[in-house]
Amino acid sequence: MSSEKTIVLITGANSGIGFETAVALAQASADLHVLLGSRSLEKGQKALDEIYSSHASSLLGSLSVLQIDVTDQPSILAARQDVETKYGKLDVLINNAGIIVTRPTDALTNLRETFETNTFGPAIVTDAFLPLLQKSPHPLLIYVSSGLGSVTLRLDQHNEYFRIRGNEYRMSKSALNMLAACHKIDFAEWGCKVCAFDPGYTVTNLTGPEGRARRIQSGARDPKEAANALADIIQGRRDDDIEKSGIVDLDGGVKPW
Ligand SMILES: NC(=O)c1ccc[n+]([C@@H]2O[C@H](COP(=O)([O-])OP(=O)(O)OC[C@H]3O[C@@H](n4cnc5c(N)ncnc54)[C@H](OP(=O)(O)O)[C@@H]3O)[C@@H](O)[C@H]2O)c1
């Protein structure tokens, strides 16, 4: 039997934007159950403990940890089985897990690792969870992408990130945007809303501890802002933007593909 609650799975939710989104959603509504996806059960449990110890009084919805490594097919299939057994459906899938390879490495290794997590990962996670999304009365699929994956913005000399290279990351997010565009078309027939979302330049662990310090210094945004925007999307407050062609922007409207 299907759960009465709206079941939301966030991959990579033990840190950064995913973590804050888990908090924001659990604070938003008693009707939500958040599956805090983490490739490490230990890190996931630590994150959950932190949520309960820091936010216990403001939590309305419920949370639990789900082990899921988006580059590991057996882990994804085991996670799907677990969700099917416990809840019988999935209402919202947030493909959030992502990486930037910061250690010095050759181009092929960087490309492979980046694409494995940022592009192939979300594609195979969606594929595995599709039958459960199809059991939801209001399915929603979100790809956490980046404005750095916008081809239009890459060519704009006035864009604030014009001097930022990171071609492997940019390519992986461009391909993710295409996946979101394809799924927007493919899944419309069974009523699934699909979007790519840009959380903006944010203070997280994406580029390690030094990167985190640099982000703070250079005025990057609080991950709670992206989390609140994702909560708005899930609560239907950004449906107009989801209808548009482009990457849903945290500040409203869309960025060009
Ligand atoms: N921060 C920004 O400025 C920014 C801007 C645009 C887009 N984004 C996107 O936002 C998303 C979230 O990143 P973040 O900034 O919040 O960085 P973060 O703090 O590093 O969080 C990334 C999360 O992804 C997880 N992850 C990495 N590889 C995984 C795998 N194979 N399977 C499952 N989980 C995995 C990490 O787990 P571990 O802790 O185990 O590594 C972590 O929980 C990413 O898709 C990123 O590209 C971020």
The ligand as an SDF file (V2000), in Angstrom:
LIG
                    3D

 48 52  0  0  0  0  0  0  0  0999 V2000
   27.7510   24.9860   -4.3360 N   0  0  0  0  0  0  0  0  0  0  0  0
   27.5820   25.6330   -5.4720 C   0  0  0  0  0  0  0  0  0  0  0  0
   28.0680   26.7690   -5.6530 O   0  0  0  0  0  0  0  0  0  0  0  0
   26.7960   24.9890   -6.5810 C   0  0  0  0  0  0  0  0  0  0  0  0
   26.4790   25.7650   -7.7000 C   0  0  0  0  0  0  0  0  0  0  0  0
   25.7520   25.1770   -8.7380 C   0  0  0  0  0  0  0  0  0  0  0  0
   25.3710   23.8460   -8.6270 C   0  0  0  0  0  0  0  0  0  0  0  0
   25.7100   23.1080   -7.5230 N   0  0  0  0  0  0  0  0  0  0  0  0
   25.2770   21.7100   -7.4640 C   0  0  0  0  0  0  0  0  0  0  0  0
   24.6200   21.4640   -6.2380 O   0  0  0  0  0  0  0  0  0  0  0  0
   24.6610   20.0590   -5.9510 C   0  0  0  0  0  0  0  0  0  0  0  0
   24.9890   19.8480   -4.4890 C   0  0  0  0  0  0  0  0  0  0  0  0
   26.3370   20.2140   -4.2600 O   0  0  0  0  0  0  0  0  0  0  0  0
   26.8100   21.0880   -2.9960 P   0  0  0  0  0  0  0  0  0  0  0  0
   27.2550   22.3850   -3.5290 O   0  0  0  0  0  0  0  0  0  0  0  0
   25.8030   21.0320   -1.9420 O   0  0  0  0  0  0  0  0  0  0  0  0
   28.1590   20.3070   -2.5880 O   0  0  0  0  0  0  0  0  0  0  0  0
   28.5180   19.3420   -1.3720 P   0  0  0  0  0  0  0  0  0  0  0  0
   28.3600   20.0520   -0.0670 O   0  0  0  0  0  0  0  0  0  0  0  0
   29.8670   18.7980   -1.6950 O   0  0  0  0  0  0  0  0  0  0  0  0
   27.4250   18.1970   -1.4700 O   0  0  0  0  0  0  0  0  0  0  0  0
   27.4880   17.2370   -2.4940 C   0  0  0  0  0  0  0  0  0  0  0  0
   26.8190   15.9760   -2.0210 C   0  0  0  0  0  0  0  0  0  0  0  0
   26.8870   14.9960   -3.0730 O   0  0  0  0  0  0  0  0  0  0  0  0
   27.3240   13.7870   -2.5020 C   0  0  0  0  0  0  0  0  0  0  0  0
   27.9190   12.8730   -3.4730 N   0  0  0  0  0  0  0  0  0  0  0  0
   29.0470   13.0130   -4.2110 C   0  0  0  0  0  0  0  0  0  0  0  0
   29.2480   11.9200   -4.9490 N   0  0  0  0  0  0  0  0  0  0  0  0
   28.2270   11.0610   -4.6790 C   0  0  0  0  0  0  0  0  0  0  0  0
   27.8730    9.7770   -5.1100 C   0  0  0  0  0  0  0  0  0  0  0  0
   28.6260    9.0890   -5.9910 N   0  0  0  0  0  0  0  0  0  0  0  0
   26.7320    9.2150   -4.6400 N   0  0  0  0  0  0  0  0  0  0  0  0
   25.9610    9.8690   -3.7410 C   0  0  0  0  0  0  0  0  0  0  0  0
   26.2670   11.0760   -3.2580 N   0  0  0  0  0  0  0  0  0  0  0  0
   27.3850   11.6670   -3.7280 C   0  0  0  0  0  0  0  0  0  0  0  0
   28.3060   14.1940   -1.4130 C   0  0  0  0  0  0  0  0  0  0  0  0
   28.5360   13.1150   -0.5250 O   0  0  0  0  0  0  0  0  0  0  0  0
   29.9370   12.9380    0.2810 P   0  0  0  0  0  0  0  0  0  0  0  0
   29.8250   13.8490    1.4660 O   0  0  0  0  0  0  0  0  0  0  0  0
   29.9590   11.4990    0.6150 O   0  0  0  0  0  0  0  0  0  0  0  0
   31.0310   13.3590   -0.6590 O   0  0  0  0  0  0  0  0  0  0  0  0
   27.5170   15.3460   -0.8000 C   0  0  0  0  0  0  0  0  0  0  0  0
   26.5440   14.8450    0.0780 O   0  0  0  0  0  0  0  0  0  0  0  0
   25.6790   19.4710   -6.9360 C   0  0  0  0  0  0  0  0  0  0  0  0
   24.9940   18.8170   -7.9860 O   0  0  0  0  0  0  0  0  0  0  0  0
   26.4020   20.6970   -7.4660 C   0  0  0  0  0  0  0  0  0  0  0  0
   26.9340   20.4960   -8.7510 O   0  0  0  0  0  0  0  0  0  0  0  0
   26.4040   23.6550   -6.4950 C   0  0  0  0  0  0  0  0  0  0  0  0
  1  2  1  0
  2  3  2  0
  2  4  1  0
  4  5  1  0
  4 48  2  0
  5  6  2  0
  6  7  1  0
  7  8  2  0
  8  9  1  0
  8 48  1  0
  9 10  1  0
  9 46  1  0
 10 11  1  0
 11 12  1  0
 11 44  1  0
 12 13  1  0
 13 14  1  0
 14 15  2  0
 14 16  1  0
 14 17  1  0
 17 18  1  0
 18 19  2  0
 18 20  1  0
 18 21  1  0
 21 22  1  0
 22 23  1  0
 23 24  1  0
 23 42  1  0
 24 25  1  0
 25 26  1  0
 25 36  1  0
 26 27  1  0
 26 35  1  0
 27 28  2  0
 28 29  1  0
 29 30  1  0
 29 35  2  0
 30 31  1  0
 30 32  2  0
 32 33  1  0
 33 34  2  0
 34 35  1  0
 36 37  1  0
 36 42  1  0
 37 38  1  0
 38 39  2  0
 38 40  1  0
 38 41  1  0
 42 43  1  0
 44 45  1  0
 44 46  1  0
 46 47  1  0
M  CHG  2   8   1  16  -1
M  END
$$$$
